[in-house]
Amino acid sequence: MTGPGVTALLDLAGIFVFAVSGALTAVRRRMDVVGMVMLAEATALGGGVVRDVLIGAVPPAAFTSTGYVLVPLAASALVFFWHPQVARLLPAVLLFDAAGLGLFCATGTLKALHHGLSPLHAVLLGVLTAVGGGILRDVLAGQIPVVLYDRQLYALPAMMGAAVTAGGAGAGLREGAVTAGAAALAFSLRVLAMRFSWRTPRPRGVPE
């Protein structure tokens, strides 16, 4: 499979896990099926839409590919009918969110690189791709976005995953392997931060 083909496949995987995260959040907030679909679509596609607009890839992929719309619908259907099983399978929202974070920071960075951005700017857009959907999800669900108080390492794992992606791509490594490794790194850091309560520091003098 070609590099762009691998990127597209991993992008769809990221869309699916982010959509599951959004749909499970809707269940927890007692939303109906309309709210569930809207939250799943916003979580899955929000960051990618903003990224595509910024790099000039318009119309965004979310509006040109049927798969980008159908995958969140499939995730919504899965959660709608089997959310107790999905929630029991893994520690639900946060674990799916960590998986989406890892995949999106890598695929977002690669897409920015393919459009000619420098590694630094590609990393920034990779982070935006990863956290943008989560911000929309939290705002729509009436919660403070996690990224605004990065107390369990949310944006930081995405930044590290994006940096590894840009570095590996610049070194000429295979995109599929680089993306998988970077996504696994960001996912692992996020999960370990949740498990061991790793924290980013507050400003000096601000109490816990």
N, C-alpha and C positions, 0 to 999 in steps of 0.2 A: 504494500500500500504506500502511496506517495506521502510526502510530508503533509501537504494540505489535507489529504484524506484522513490521515491519523488525527490531525488537529480537529477536523470536523467531527470525527467520531467521539473524541474525548470531550469536545464541546457539548455534544448531545448528552453524554454521560453526566457532565456537570449540570446541565439543565435539568436532567431527571432528578438528581439527588437534591438540588436546591428546591425544585418544585415539591418534592416530598417534604422537605423541611417546612416550606410555606404552608402546605396543606395540613401538616400535623400541628402547626401553630394555630391554624384556623380551628381545628378540632378543639384544641385547648382553650381557645377564646370563645367557644360555643357559637361559631358562625354557621350559616346555612351553606348549601351547596354553591350558591353564587359567590358568597364571600370566600369560600374555599378555593374555587377556581381562580378568582381574581388575585388572591394572595399567592397561590402557586405560580401563576403566570408572572406576577410582578417580581417575586423572589427569583425566579429562574431567568428572566429576561432583562430585568432592569439594568443591571450593571453592564451587560453586553450592548444594550441599546445606547447607553451613554457613551461607551467606548467607541462604538461605530460612528456615532455622530461626530465625536471629537477628532477621529482620524480621517474623516471624510468618506467612510464606507457607507454611503447612503444610496437608497434606503437601507436601514439596518437589516442584518441577516434575519432578525426576528420577523420582518415583514416581507421577506422574499422567499423564505423556506417554509414549506408546510410542516416539516418535522419539528421546527422550533416552536410551533404552536401546539402540535399534536402530542409531543412528549410531555409537556406539563399537564395536558388534559388526561393523558394516560396515568400519570402520577396521581392526579386528583382522584380519578376513578379508583385506583388502588387503595388510597387512603380512605376514601368515602365508604367503601364496602368492607375493608379489612383493617381499619385503623387500630383496633385493639391488638391484632396480631403484629402489625407493623411496629407499633409502639413497644411491644414486648420483645421483638426480635433484636433490637439494639436500643441503647439509651436515647432513642427517639430523636427529638428535634436537634439537639446539640451535636450528636454524632453525624447525622446527615448533613448538618450545616458545615461541620468540619470537612467532610468529604467534598462538598461543593466548593468550599473555600480553596482547598488544595487544587482541585481541577481547574477552577476558573482563573486563579492567579497564574497558572502555567499557560493555559490556552489563550488568555487575554494578552499575555506578554508576547507569545508567538505571533498572534495576529497583528499586534502593533509593530513588531519587527518586520513582518512581511510587507507592511505598508511603508517601510522606509524610515521609521522612527529610530532615534539613537537608543542604545541599550538603557540609558538612564530613564528616558521618557517612556520607553516600553515597559520598564519595571513599574513606573507610576501608574500607567494605564492598566497593567496587570492587577495591581492592588485595587484600583477602582472597579475593575471587572468583578473581582472577588467579593468586595464588600458592598457594592452598590445595591445589589438585590436584597441583601440582608437589611440594609438601612430602610429600603422601601417596605420590606416585610414588617419590621418593627414599628415603623411609623403608622402603617395602615392598621396594625394590630393594637395600637395605643400603648406602645412600649418605648422606653428610651433606647435608641439604637446602641447595640453593644459596642460598636466601633468608637463611640464618643467617650466611653470610659473603658479603655482597653485594659481592663483589670485582670483578664484571664488570657492575655496574649491572643488577640483576634487579628488585628491588622499586621502585627509584627510577623507572625508565621506566613501570611500572604506575601509580605515584602521579601522575606527570605526565599520563599518558593519562586517568586518572580525573578529575584536576582540570580538564583541558580539556573533558571530557564534561560535568561539572557546570556549568562556566562557560558552555559553549555552550547547554546546555539552559535555564539560567537567563536567557540572553539571548533565548530564543525562537527559536533557529535550528532548522532541520529536523533531527530526531533521526537520520535515516539519514546525512546528511552529517556531522553532529557525531561520530557513532559511528565512521564510516569514517576521518575525519581523526584522531581521538584514537587509534584502534587503529593507524593507520599511524605516528603519532608514537612511540608506545610501542615498536612493532616496530622502527622505524628506530634509535631510541636503543639498544635492546638489541643489535641487529646491529652497529652502529658500535662499541659498547663491546667486543664480542667481537673485532671486526676490528682495532681500534687499542689494545686492552688498557687501556681506560679503567678506572680504579679508584676506589672510594670510600676515604676515608682510614681508617687504623687509629687506635686511641687513641694519644695521645702517648706516646712511649717504647717502644711495642710494635714489635719488629723485623719486617721483611718476611720 
